[in-house]
């Protein structure tokens, strides 16, 4: 909220803006509202990398407004459209955004690309289309991220930059020395043992980062029945299950999550993060694109650790040795995959 006046001034000077701020500072929830208030007509499209974030953000803001999703705030993902004629701010996935941008009748007043550092090929294509096509020349574009080389991105887009500071607390980072590098071997018992230690030594809820649903189920099984409430944060969960994630509870919680909780959503009450150091990502192998489990970058490791310091001083337990040297950043997806789909979608959107 402290940067709102500067945000407005920068948009007056240029309709291309790169906003950086710490995780949980409000990038996803404040900027889109300001844009909706600035433009009286048209949709504010907010492009989110994951379905879970689209639903969660629309739900959060609709609750604050005292109305159901589909009113002022809506969400649209594959096979689910929770928007209506009165929707002003629409949270959508990159694939949905590309289909909307390919339709010249889409009434886009402004476009926000959230978590731009994740750099899926669809997100890159959304930004390329807005930056290149004449019909989007007057449409404001705002990119947001917590870990981004803002100056380089701003230079490529002839954009201005704006940084907002969040409220963070110190995080004590600890390492498990049984494994030199992030590994999926015995991930269930290893993560469950770390959870038990964390619950004994720390206050608050525990967030465990895992690469996928198979690993989440393995850790859930290893944890067994206990007094703490175990909640799964994954795109396969029902809307009702995801709503529970954001509701207060008298019991301590253990969140088992993929990297959706790394940047896109903020979970309440987390004081401890247990990081597997792994994520699923698309790679080019043997002439085709495959979904592989790989070690995350140093930037992602810092993001995940920061989740433990949102409400008070916290602890991050990394399930690998401190001798491991991660890559500083993950290469953009466009450098790692086959380009057939990219070229087809680029043609469809008008490039």
N, C-alpha and C positions, 0 to 999 in steps of 0.2 A: 504493500500500500504506500510505502514511503516514496516509491519511484513513479507514482502515477502521473504527476505533473510533467516529469521529464519524459515519460513514455509518450504522453500526448504531444509534447514539443517535438520530439524526434520524429513522430509520424507526420507532423505538420511539415517538417523539413524534407522528409524522405519517406516513401511508402514501402521501404525495405528495411527491416529492423531485426537485429540479432540480440536476444535477451539471454543473459547467463545469470544463474542464481543457484544457490546451494539446494540440494535435495530437500523437498518439503517447504520451500520458501513461499510457494503459492503461484508458481509459473502457470500451472495448468488451470487454476481456478480463478485468478484475478484478471489476467490479461484479456481472456475471451469476454468477460463481463464488461470490461471497459470498452472494448470494441463494439459490443452490442449497444451500449449507451451512446457511443459516438456516432454510429450509423443507424438512422431510424428505420431503414428498409434493407431487406436482403438478409441472407444467412451469414452467420459467422461460422465458417467451417473450421473445426479443430481436429487435425489429423493426429490420431494416437496410434502408436505402433502395435497395440494389443487390444483384443476384444474386451478383456477384463477391465482395462483402464477406461474404455469408452463407457461401459455400463456404470462403473463405479463413480466416475466423475459426474456423469449426468444425474445419477442417483443422489450424490452428495449435494450438488448445487440445487437440485429440485427440492430436496428436503429442507434446505436453508430457506427456500422461497415458499415452502408450505404447500407444494403441489406435486402431483405425480409426474414421473418422467413422461415426456411426450408433449408437455406444455411449452413453457419458455425454453427449457433445456431438453434436448432429445439425444438419442444415440442411434446409430445405424451401423450394423456390422452384417456380415454375410448371414443370410437366413433370419435376420432379426431387425425390424425397423420399429423403433419406439420414438417416432417423431410425428408431428402433425402440422396443420396449417399455421398454428400460432408459434411454432418453434422458431426461435431466433438464433440460439447457439446449438450447433449440431456436432456432437463428438462422433467421429467415424474413423474406420480403419483405412490404411492407405489404398487398398484395393477398391473400396467403396468410393473414396475420394477421386480416384482416377476415372471411374465410371461417371461420376457426377461432372467432373471437369470436361469430359469428352462431350457432354451435352451442352450446347451453347445456350440453352434456356435456363441453366442452373443459376439462381439469383445469388451469387456469392458476393457479399459486401466486403469481406476480408477473410483471409486464410491464415490460420495458425498451424505451424508444423511443430508439434511437441516432441521432446526427446530426440532432436535431430541428430545427435551424435550416434544413434543406433544405425543410421545410414543403410536401411534396406534399399533394394533397387527401386521398389515402388515409391518410397519416400523421395529418393533422388529424382525420380521421374516427375513426381508432383512438383518439386521445386524447379526442375528444368523447364517444365511446361509453363509455370507461372512467370518464370524469368524470361522466357523466349517468345511466347505467343502474344501477338499484338492485343488480343481481346482481354488479356490480363494485365496490360500495362498500367492501368489505373487502380488495380485491385491491391490493397495493402497486403504484404506478406510479412509475417512475424515468425521467426525461428526461435525456439527455446531449447535450452540444454543446461545441465549442471556441469558436464565435462566436455568442453568443445573449444577448439582453437578458433575463438570468435573472430579474431582479426583476419585470419585467412579466409574464412567463410564470408565475412563482410566484404572483403576485397573482391572476391569472385562475383558477388551479387550487387556490388556498388551500394551496399547497405551501411547503416550506422549501427553501433554497438551500445548496449546498455547493460550494466551489471547491478544486481541487487544482492545485498547480503542477507542471509537467513540467520536463524538462531540455532547454533549447534553447541554441544558440550563435548568435553574431551572423551576419547574412546581409547581404552587400553587394548592393544592388539596382542594376542597370544597365538602361538603356533603349536601344532601337534607334530612331534618329530618322528612319528612312526612312518611317514610317507614323505619322500623328497619332494614330489610334485603332486598337484591335484590329481586324484585318482578315484575311479568309481568302484575299485575293489573293496568289497565288504563295507560298502557305504552305509548300509542299514545299521549294523552294530556300532560302527565307528561314530556315526552322527548321533545315535541314541546315547552312547556313553558320554559324548560331549554335552548333550542336553542335560543329562543327569548331573554332571559336574557344574554346569552353568546354573541350574536351579538351586543347588546347594550353596554356591558361592556368591550369587547375585540376586538382586530384587528385580521385579518386573517380568514382562513377557519375553519369550525367546522366539527369534525368527531364524529359521533354517533355510538357507539357499541351496536348491538342488536343481539338476539340469532338466528333469522331466518327470512325468507322472509315474513311470516305473520306479524311479529312485524314491519318489515321495511315498509310494506304497511300501517300499522296502523299509524305509525309516519308520513309517507308521506301524508296521508290523513289529519291528524291533522295540519300539516304545511300549507296546502292549497297553493294557488297561491301566489307568492311573487317575489321580485326582485332578490333574491339570486338563484343561480343555484343548483338544487337538483340532486345529482348523487347517484345511487345505486351500491354498490360494493358487488356482490353476484355471485356465480357460474352459476346461471341461465341466466345471462346477455349475450348478443351477443358479439362477439369479437369487433365489431364496438363500442358498448356502453362502453366496458371496455377500449378501446383505448382512448376515450374521457376523461376518468378518469385521465390519465397521461399527457394530453395536457394542456398547459397554457390557462387561461381564464381571461378576464378583469373583470368578475363578481365574487363576493364572492361566495364561494361554501359551501354547506352542504352535506357531505358524509354520507350516511346511509349504514352501513356495518356490516357484521358478523365478527367473529374473524379472518377472513383472513387478515384484516388490522392490526391485533395485532402484527404479527411477519413476515408474508411472503412477504408483499409488503409495500413500503413507499409511502404515498400520499403527493404530494407537497403542501406547503402553509398552513398546518394545525397548528393552534395556540391554538385551544380549543378542548378538548376531553370530550364528554358526555358519561358516562359509565353506561349501565343498570345493569352491574354486572352479566349478564346471558350468558349462552352458551348452545348449544345443544350437547349432548354427549351420547354415547351408554352405557347402563347399563343392568345388568342381573336382571330380575324381573320375578318371577313366572315361572321359567324354560325356559325363552326365553330372547332374547336380544331386547331391545326397545330403541328408540331414545327419550331421556328425556331432558327437560330444567332444568338446575341446576345452582346454584351460582358458579362462577368461583373461582379459588384459589387466594391466595394473590400474588403469582408470576405473574399470568395473569393480576391482577389489576395493578401491578407495570409496566408491559409491556405496557398496554393500556395507562396509565398516561404518560409514556415516549414519546408517539407519539405526545404529545403537545409541547415537547421541542426539536424538531429536528432542527428547523430553527431559533428560538428565544425563549425567556422566554414565557411560556404558562400557561394555566389553565386547570385543570381536574375537572369536576363536576360529582360526584358519586351520583346516584339516590337511596341512602340509608343512614342510620345513621352511624356515625363513631364508634358507640358502637358495630356494627356487627363484629364478629371475624371469618374471613374466614379460611379455611384450608390452610396450607402453600403451598402445591402443589397438583395437581390432580393426583390421582393414575393412573399408566399405564393402558391402555385399556385391556391388557391381564388379569388383575386382576378383570375386571368388566363385562366380557361377556362370553357367551357360547363358547367353544373351538373347536366345530366341524369344522368350516371353517379353523381355524388355523392348525389343524392336517392334513386336506386334502391338504392344500397348502404346508405344511412342507414336506409331502411325495412327492408332485409333484416337488418341487425344489431339492429334493434329500437328505433331512435330515432323 
